[in-house]
Amino acid sequence: MPGASNRLSVVPKILIVGGGYAGFYTALKLERSLRPGEAEVTMVDPLPYMTYQPFLPEVAAGSIEPRHAVVSHRRHLRSTNVVTAKVTGINHAAKTATISPQIGEPWEFEYDIIVVTAGSVSRTFPIPGVADEAIGLKTIEEAVEIRDRILTNFDKAAILPAGPERDRLLTFTVIGGGFAGIEIFGEMRSLASSLLRYYPTITFDDTHFHLVEAMGRIMPEVSLKTSYWVIKNLAQRGAEIHLETQLTSAVAGVIELSTGETFESDLVVWTAGVMASPMLRNTDLPIEERGRLRVQADLRVINEDGVVPDAWGAGDVSAVPDLTGNGVGGFCVPNAQHAVRQGKLLAKNIVGTLRGELPREYYHKNLGAVAGLGLGEGAFQSGKIAIKGVPAWMMHRGYHGLAVPMWERKIRVFAGWFLNFFLRRDVVSLEARVTPREAFETFASRPRS
């Protein structure tokens, strides 16, 4: 791959930067739409898989096997050149991208058409202790760590006497009351409640769950009435939501809130927003004030002079206009629903322009929002219609079970849910995976000096 060049080739080279929702679906649809020899597609991502992020809360709760929530690039992209590395720079004026592998020297890749779908990362604020203590919810690895931490904390607390150390282990905090925050909060509470049967020395009242939200409400995607129901539901399950409250410090796991309340928490999950991939700062492509790629409704990159030729963008990394008028600030919100659909349209538009056709504009009217709040608990909102409890939970599982890419993944997920119905969720912690050589290294024989 190093030194690859397309200048002598008549086949246009398409470079996709990022293999998340938008990038994966762009590559998948290009494979199905391009004629043989019509274009060559290369996708670059530091991970060898796409993560279906709506499943992360259930992965953290032990309801979904972690590998079933990710989709292998190489298995499902048959004709795309998959490069597992980072794009660390883009010079669109010269149509080159710098690709940096984990091992080896960076190289310049020449392309004809670029698709930027680099996604987003957790957005944090300079709050003392957050960078050192908190964990995000953007990757499968983070979801697994949350699951293992809860399970391991129960193991540790079960043999401790009542006191501050035990309370800290059994106190869990989530920062952010959007969809991601409420879903992981509800699933964590559900997991903890289900664990009590295995730990006779721990009671329901020994566990403490706190969600901190700076705004005066949670889940802005649903009605105020539905959000109140969610708060009541979680309160009845022993979880506390702090509205109009900010985290002021998390140093050493000591949570300090703007209300003056203080408590210790061994697990702090941060879900208070996302921002476009910082990779964009190393490009000459136009970026708007929030750091996102500037695109118009047909997903072509634009600047002050109009369309930037041969440059496209979609997903969380791009500021895509929301033509329905419902978007925040006039743009599509960063979620899977938009990214998947934008990726599919992006592929159609690229193929269309290669064949001399005009690109179509992205338009998607959200039909509703559905959230899972733990086993048997959910909330659905579509206009004035609200459904709560078990029916909404079943709708949540049905929708996302069918929405996860590729049939082999859908089958694995549904099969897992079916088995869990009879066998219960898996509650084995694999926290030792973080230091896999420790057991071997401890007892390994060494040459005598």
C-alpha positions as CSV (number, residue, x, y, z in Angstrom):
1,M,0.0,0.0,0.0
2,P,2.8,2.6,0.7
3,G,3.6,4.6,-2.4
4,A,0.2,3.8,-3.9
5,S,-0.6,6.1,-6.8
6,N,-3.6,6.5,-9.1
7,R,-2.3,9.1,-11.5
8,L,-1.6,6.5,-14.3
9,S,-4.9,4.8,-13.8
10,V,-8.1,5.6,-15.6
11,V,-10.2,4.0,-12.8
12,P,-11.1,6.7,-10.3
13,K,-10.0,5.9,-6.8
14,I,-12.4,6.6,-3.9
15,L,-11.0,7.0,-0.5
16,I,-13.3,6.6,2.5
17,V,-11.9,8.1,5.7
18,G,-13.6,6.2,8.6
19,G,-15.4,2.9,8.9
20,G,-18.2,3.7,11.3
21,Y,-21.9,3.8,10.3
22,A,-21.6,6.3,7.4
23,G,-18.3,5.0,6.1
24,F,-19.3,1.3,6.3
25,Y,-22.6,1.8,4.6
26,T,-21.0,4.0,1.9
27,A,-18.5,1.3,1.1
28,L,-21.2,-1.5,1.3
29,K,-23.6,0.3,-1.1
30,L,-20.7,1.3,-3.5
31,E,-19.8,-2.4,-3.7
32,R,-23.4,-3.2,-4.7
33,S,-23.9,-0.3,-7.1
34,L,-20.6,0.1,-9.0
35,R,-20.0,-1.8,-12.2
36,P,-16.8,-3.8,-12.5
37,G,-13.9,-1.4,-13.2
38,E,-16.0,1.7,-12.7
39,A,-14.1,2.7,-9.5
40,E,-11.8,1.4,-6.9
41,V,-12.8,1.9,-3.3
42,T,-10.4,2.1,-0.3
43,M,-11.6,2.5,3.3
44,V,-9.2,3.5,6.1
45,D,-10.1,3.1,9.8
46,P,-7.9,2.4,12.8
47,L,-10.3,-0.4,13.9
48,P,-11.1,-3.5,11.9
49,Y,-14.8,-3.3,12.7
50,M,-17.8,-1.0,12.8
51,T,-19.5,-0.6,16.2
52,Y,-23.3,-0.5,16.4
53,Q,-23.4,2.0,19.2
54,P,-27.1,1.7,20.1
55,F,-26.1,-1.7,21.5
56,L,-23.4,-0.4,23.9
57,P,-25.8,0.0,26.9
58,E,-26.9,-3.6,26.5
59,V,-23.3,-4.8,26.1
60,A,-22.5,-2.9,29.4
61,A,-25.5,-4.7,31.0
62,G,-24.4,-8.2,29.9
63,S,-27.4,-8.6,27.6
64,I,-25.5,-8.7,24.4
65,E,-22.2,-10.5,23.7
66,P,-19.7,-7.7,22.8
67,R,-18.6,-9.2,19.5
68,H,-22.2,-9.3,18.3
69,A,-22.4,-5.5,18.6
70,V,-19.5,-5.0,16.1
71,V,-19.4,-5.8,12.3
72,S,-16.2,-7.0,10.7
73,H,-15.0,-4.8,7.8
74,R,-13.1,-7.5,6.0
75,R,-15.7,-10.1,6.3
76,H,-18.5,-8.0,4.8
77,L,-16.7,-5.7,2.5
78,R,-15.6,-8.1,-0.2
79,S,-14.2,-5.8,-2.9
80,T,-13.2,-2.7,-0.8
81,N,-9.6,-2.3,0.0
82,V,-9.7,-2.2,3.8
83,V,-6.8,-0.5,5.5
84,T,-6.5,-0.7,9.3
85,A,-4.7,2.5,10.0
86,K,-5.3,6.2,10.7
87,V,-5.7,9.0,8.3
88,T,-3.7,11.7,9.9
89,G,-3.9,14.4,7.3
90,I,-5.7,15.3,4.1
91,N,-4.4,17.7,1.4
92,H,-7.4,17.9,-0.9
93,A,-5.7,20.5,-3.1
94,A,-3.1,17.8,-4.1
95,K,-5.7,15.0,-3.6
96,T,-3.5,13.1,-1.1
97,A,-4.1,11.7,2.3
98,T,-1.5,10.7,4.9
99,I,-2.1,7.2,6.2
100,S,-0.3,6.3,9.5
101,P,-0.3,2.5,10.4
102,Q,0.2,1.3,13.9
103,I,3.5,-0.3,12.9
104,G,5.6,1.2,10.2
105,E,6.1,4.6,8.5
106,P,3.3,6.8,7.3
107,W,2.7,7.1,3.5
108,E,0.8,9.3,1.1
109,F,-2.2,7.9,-0.6
110,E,-3.4,9.6,-3.9
111,Y,-7.1,9.6,-4.6
112,D,-9.6,11.0,-7.0
113,I,-12.7,11.3,-4.7
114,I,-12.6,11.6,-0.9
115,V,-15.4,10.6,1.5
116,V,-14.9,11.9,5.0
117,T,-16.9,9.8,7.5
118,A,-14.5,10.0,10.5
119,G,-17.3,10.1,13.1
120,S,-17.1,11.7,16.5
121,V,-15.4,11.4,19.9
122,S,-16.6,12.1,23.4
123,R,-16.8,15.9,24.1
124,T,-15.6,16.7,27.6
125,F,-15.0,19.9,29.6
126,P,-12.0,20.8,31.8
127,I,-13.6,19.5,35.0
128,P,-11.0,18.3,37.5
129,G,-10.8,14.5,37.6
130,V,-12.9,13.7,34.6
131,A,-10.0,12.9,32.3
132,D,-8.5,10.6,35.0
133,E,-11.5,8.9,36.4
134,A,-14.4,8.9,33.9
135,I,-15.0,6.5,31.0
136,G,-17.0,7.3,27.9
137,L,-19.5,5.3,25.9
138,K,-18.4,5.5,22.3
139,T,-16.5,2.2,21.9
140,I,-17.2,-1.5,22.5
141,E,-14.1,-1.6,24.8
142,E,-15.7,1.1,27.0
143,A,-18.9,-0.8,27.3
144,V,-17.1,-4.0,28.2
145,E,-15.1,-2.1,30.9
146,I,-18.3,-0.7,32.4
147,R,-19.8,-4.2,32.6
148,D,-16.7,-5.7,34.1
149,R,-16.2,-2.9,36.6
150,I,-19.8,-3.3,37.9
151,L,-19.4,-7.1,38.2
152,T,-16.0,-6.8,39.9
153,N,-17.1,-4.2,42.3
154,F,-19.9,-6.5,43.5
155,D,-17.3,-9.2,44.0
156,K,-15.1,-6.9,46.1
157,A,-18.0,-5.3,48.0
158,A,-19.5,-8.7,48.9
159,I,-16.7,-9.5,51.3
160,L,-16.3,-6.0,52.9
161,P,-18.0,-4.7,56.0
162,A,-20.4,-1.8,55.8
163,G,-18.5,1.5,55.4
164,P,-17.1,4.1,53.0
165,E,-15.0,1.7,50.9
166,R,-18.0,-0.6,50.3
167,D,-20.3,2.3,49.6
168,R,-17.8,3.7,47.0
169,L,-17.7,0.3,45.2
170,L,-21.5,0.2,45.0
171,T,-22.0,3.8,43.9
172,F,-22.3,4.4,40.1
173,T,-22.5,7.8,38.4
174,V,-23.5,8.8,34.9
175,I,-22.9,12.3,33.6
176,G,-25.4,13.4,30.9
177,G,-29.1,12.9,30.5
178,G,-29.5,12.5,26.8
179,F,-30.5,9.3,25.2
180,A,-27.1,7.6,25.6
181,G,-26.9,8.7,29.3
182,I,-30.4,7.5,30.2
183,E,-30.1,4.2,28.4
184,I,-26.7,3.3,30.0
185,F,-28.1,4.5,33.4
186,G,-31.2,2.3,33.1
187,E,-29.2,-0.7,31.9
188,M,-26.6,-0.4,34.7
189,R,-29.4,-0.2,37.3
190,S,-31.0,-3.3,35.7
191,L,-27.8,-5.2,35.8
192,A,-27.1,-4.3,39.4
193,S,-30.6,-5.3,40.5
194,S,-30.3,-8.7,38.7
195,L,-26.9,-9.3,40.5
196,L,-28.5,-9.2,44.0
197,R,-29.7,-12.8,43.8
198,Y,-26.0,-13.9,43.6
199,Y,-24.7,-11.7,46.4
200,P,-26.6,-12.4,49.7
201,T,-24.5,-9.9,51.6
202,I,-25.5,-7.0,49.3
203,T,-29.0,-5.6,49.5
204,F,-30.9,-3.3,47.1
205,D,-30.4,-0.4,49.4
206,D,-26.7,-0.9,49.4
207,T,-26.5,0.1,45.7
208,H,-26.6,3.8,44.7
209,F,-27.1,5.2,41.2
210,H,-26.8,8.9,40.3
211,L,-27.3,10.7,37.0
212,V,-26.2,14.3,36.7
213,E,-27.8,16.5,34.0
214,A,-27.1,20.2,33.6
215,M,-30.4,21.0,31.9
216,G,-33.8,21.1,33.6
217,R,-34.9,17.9,31.8
218,I,-33.7,14.6,30.3
219,M,-34.1,13.1,26.8
220,P,-35.1,16.2,24.8
221,E,-36.1,13.9,21.9
222,V,-39.3,12.9,23.8
223,S,-42.1,14.9,25.3
224,L,-41.8,16.4,28.7
225,K,-44.5,14.1,30.0
226,T,-42.6,11.0,28.8
227,S,-39.4,12.3,30.3
228,Y,-41.2,12.7,33.7
229,W,-42.3,9.1,33.4
230,V,-38.7,7.9,32.8
231,I,-37.6,9.9,35.9
232,K,-40.3,8.3,38.0
233,N,-39.6,4.8,36.6
234,L,-35.9,5.1,37.5
235,A,-36.7,6.6,40.9
236,Q,-38.9,3.6,41.7
237,R,-36.0,1.4,40.8
238,G,-33.7,3.1,43.2
239,A,-31.9,5.5,40.9
240,E,-31.6,9.3,41.5
241,I,-31.5,11.9,38.8
242,H,-30.0,15.3,39.6
243,L,-31.5,18.0,37.2
244,E,-30.1,21.5,36.7
245,T,-26.9,20.2,38.3
246,Q,-23.3,20.2,37.0
247,L,-20.4,18.1,37.9
248,T,-17.7,20.4,39.4
249,S,-15.1,17.8,40.3
250,A,-14.4,14.0,40.1
251,V,-10.9,14.0,41.5
252,A,-10.0,10.6,43.0
253,G,-13.6,9.4,42.5
254,V,-15.0,12.1,44.8
255,I,-18.0,13.5,43.0
256,E,-18.7,17.1,43.8
257,L,-21.9,18.7,42.3
258,S,-22.9,22.3,41.8
259,T,-25.6,21.8,44.4
260,G,-23.0,21.2,47.0
261,E,-23.7,17.5,47.3
262,T,-20.6,15.2,47.6
263,F,-20.2,11.4,47.4
264,E,-17.7,8.9,46.3
265,S,-18.2,6.8,43.2
266,D,-15.9,4.1,41.8
267,L,-17.4,4.2,38.3
268,V,-18.2,7.5,36.5
269,V,-19.6,7.2,32.9
270,W,-19.4,10.3,30.7
271,T,-22.2,10.7,28.1
272,A,-22.4,14.5,28.0
273,G,-22.1,15.1,24.2
274,V,-19.8,14.4,21.3
275,M,-17.7,16.4,18.9
276,A,-16.4,15.8,15.4
277,S,-13.2,13.8,15.0
278,P,-10.2,16.1,15.7
279,M,-8.6,14.6,12.5
280,L,-10.3,17.3,10.6
281,R,-7.9,19.9,12.0
282,N,-5.2,18.3,9.8
283,T,-6.9,18.9,6.5
284,D,-7.5,21.8,4.1
285,L,-11.2,21.0,3.9
286,P,-13.7,23.7,5.1
287,I,-14.8,23.4,8.7
288,E,-17.6,25.3,10.5
289,E,-17.4,26.9,13.9
290,R,-18.2,23.6,15.8
291,G,-15.4,21.8,14.1
292,R,-17.5,19.8,11.7
293,L,-17.0,19.4,8.0
294,R,-19.1,21.9,5.9
295,V,-21.4,20.0,3.6
296,Q,-24.7,20.8,1.8
297,A,-27.8,18.7,1.7
298,D,-26.6,16.5,-1.1
299,L,-23.5,15.7,1.1
300,R,-21.0,17.4,-1.1
301,V,-18.4,19.5,0.8
302,I,-18.8,23.2,0.3
303,N,-16.8,26.4,1.0
304,E,-17.5,30.1,0.5
305,D,-17.1,29.6,-3.3
306,G,-19.6,26.7,-3.5
307,V,-19.0,23.0,-4.0
308,V,-15.6,21.6,-3.4
309,P,-15.0,19.2,-6.3
310,D,-14.6,15.4,-5.5
311,A,-15.1,15.9,-1.7
312,W,-18.0,14.4,0.3
313,G,-19.0,14.1,3.9
314,A,-21.6,12.4,6.1
315,G,-22.3,11.2,9.7
316,D,-21.2,12.8,13.0
317,V,-18.2,14.5,11.5
318,S,-20.3,16.6,9.1
319,A,-22.7,19.5,9.6
320,V,-25.5,18.1,7.3
321,P,-28.5,20.4,6.9
322,D,-31.7,19.0,8.3
323,L,-34.3,19.8,5.6
324,T,-37.1,18.8,7.8
325,G,-36.5,21.8,10.0
326,N,-36.4,19.7,13.2
327,G,-32.6,19.6,13.6
328,V,-30.7,21.4,16.3
329,G,-29.4,24.6,14.8
330,G,-30.7,23.5,11.4
331,F,-28.4,20.5,11.2
332,C,-29.0,16.7,11.6
333,V,-28.3,15.5,15.1
334,P,-25.3,13.1,15.4
335,N,-27.0,9.7,15.7
336,A,-26.9,6.3,14.0
337,Q,-30.3,6.9,12.3
338,H,-28.9,9.7,10.3
339,A,-25.4,8.3,9.7
340,V,-26.7,5.1,8.2
341,R,-29.1,6.8,5.8
342,Q,-26.6,9.4,4.8
343,G,-24.0,6.7,4.0
344,K,-26.5,4.9,1.8
345,L,-27.4,8.1,0.0
346,L,-23.8,9.2,-0.3
347,A,-23.0,6.0,-2.2
348,K,-25.9,6.6,-4.6
349,N,-24.8,10.2,-5.2
350,I,-21.2,9.2,-5.9
351,V,-22.2,6.5,-8.4
352,G,-24.7,9.0,-9.9
353,T,-22.1,11.7,-10.4
354,L,-19.7,9.2,-11.9
355,R,-22.4,8.5,-14.5
356,G,-23.2,12.1,-15.1
357,E,-26.3,12.4,-12.9
358,L,-27.1,15.1,-10.3
359,P,-26.9,14.1,-6.6
360,R,-30.0,13.9,-4.5
361,E,-30.5,15.9,-1.2
362,Y,-30.6,14.1,2.1
363,Y,-34.1,14.3,3.7
364,H,-35.2,12.1,6.6
365,K,-38.1,12.9,8.9
366,N,-37.7,11.2,12.2
367,L,-40.7,8.9,12.9
368,G,-40.0,8.6,16.6
369,A,-37.5,7.9,19.3
370,V,-37.3,4.7,21.4
371,A,-35.1,4.0,24.4
372,G,-34.3,0.9,26.4
373,L,-34.1,1.4,30.1
374,G,-33.2,-2.1,31.2
375,L,-34.9,-5.5,30.9
376,G,-38.6,-5.0,30.4
377,E,-38.4,-1.2,30.6
378,G,-38.6,1.2,27.7
379,A,-40.0,4.5,26.3
380,F,-41.2,5.3,22.8
381,Q,-42.3,8.7,21.5
382,S,-43.7,9.6,18.1
383,G,-45.4,12.9,17.9
384,K,-48.0,12.9,20.6
385,I,-48.0,9.1,20.8
386,A,-46.1,7.7,23.8
387,I,-45.7,4.0,24.7
388,K,-44.0,2.9,27.9
389,G,-42.8,-0.2,29.7
390,V,-42.6,-3.7,28.2
391,P,-44.2,-2.8,24.8
392,A,-41.7,0.1,24.3
393,W,-38.8,-2.2,25.4
394,M,-39.9,-4.8,22.8
395,M,-40.1,-2.1,20.1
396,H,-36.6,-1.0,21.1
397,R,-35.2,-4.5,20.7
398,G,-37.1,-5.2,17.5
399,Y,-36.0,-2.0,15.8
400,H,-32.3,-2.2,16.7
401,G,-32.2,-6.0,16.3
402,L,-33.3,-5.5,12.7
403,A,-31.2,-2.3,12.2
404,V,-27.8,-3.8,13.1
405,P,-26.0,-4.4,9.8
406,M,-25.7,-7.8,8.2
407,W,-28.0,-10.8,8.7
408,E,-25.3,-12.9,10.5
409,R,-25.1,-10.2,13.1
410,K,-28.9,-9.9,13.4
411,I,-29.2,-13.7,13.9
412,R,-26.5,-13.7,16.6
413,V,-28.1,-10.8,18.5
414,F,-31.7,-12.3,18.4
415,A,-30.4,-15.7,19.3
416,G,-28.5,-14.2,22.3
417,W,-31.7,-12.4,23.5
418,F,-33.7,-15.6,23.1
419,L,-31.2,-17.7,25.1
420,N,-31.0,-15.0,27.8
421,F,-34.8,-15.2,28.2
422,F,-34.4,-18.8,29.6
423,L,-30.8,-18.7,30.9
424,R,-30.6,-15.1,32.2
425,R,-27.8,-12.7,31.2
426,D,-24.2,-13.6,31.5
427,V,-22.7,-12.1,34.7
428,V,-19.0,-13.2,34.4
429,S,-16.4,-10.4,34.7
430,L,-13.3,-10.6,32.5
431,E,-11.6,-7.6,34.1
432,A,-8.3,-9.6,34.1
433,R,-8.3,-9.1,30.3
434,V,-6.7,-5.7,30.9
435,T,-3.6,-7.4,32.1
436,P,-3.6,-10.8,30.4
437,R,0.0,-11.6,31.0
438,E,0.0,-11.0,34.7
439,A,-0.9,-14.6,35.7
440,F,1.8,-16.0,33.4
441,E,4.4,-13.4,34.2
442,T,4.0,-13.8,38.0
443,F,5.1,-17.5,38.0
444,A,7.3,-17.5,34.9
445,S,10.8,-18.9,35.4
446,R,13.7,-16.5,34.7
447,P,17.4,-17.1,34.1
448,R,19.5,-16.8,37.2
449,S,21.9,-13.9,37.3
